[in-house]
Amino acid sequence: MGSMSIWHWAIVIVVVALLFGGKGKISNLMGDAAKGIKAFREGLKDEDKKDGPSEGVSSLPRTEAEKEELKR
């Protein structure tokens, strides 16, 4: 039970070959997923460059004191 037999290794090799090797459907799917993740990260970087530094905008409603401060 603690050691792996030849059948265990054969199954592991077949699974790895299906996931990462050849022109199989799964390897194409993995490649498409990687491209999507890369595009998502590049999109996040582009948004950061466009926005510039943030001024700490809050989604909470302003208090009366904050409204008075803005009027000055």
Secondary structure as GFF3:
##gff-version 3
##sequence-region A 1 72
A	DSSP	alpha_helix	6	20	.	.	.	ID=ss1
A	DSSP	alpha_helix	25	51	.	.	.	ID=ss2
A	DSSP	alpha_helix	64	71	.	.	.	ID=ss3
###
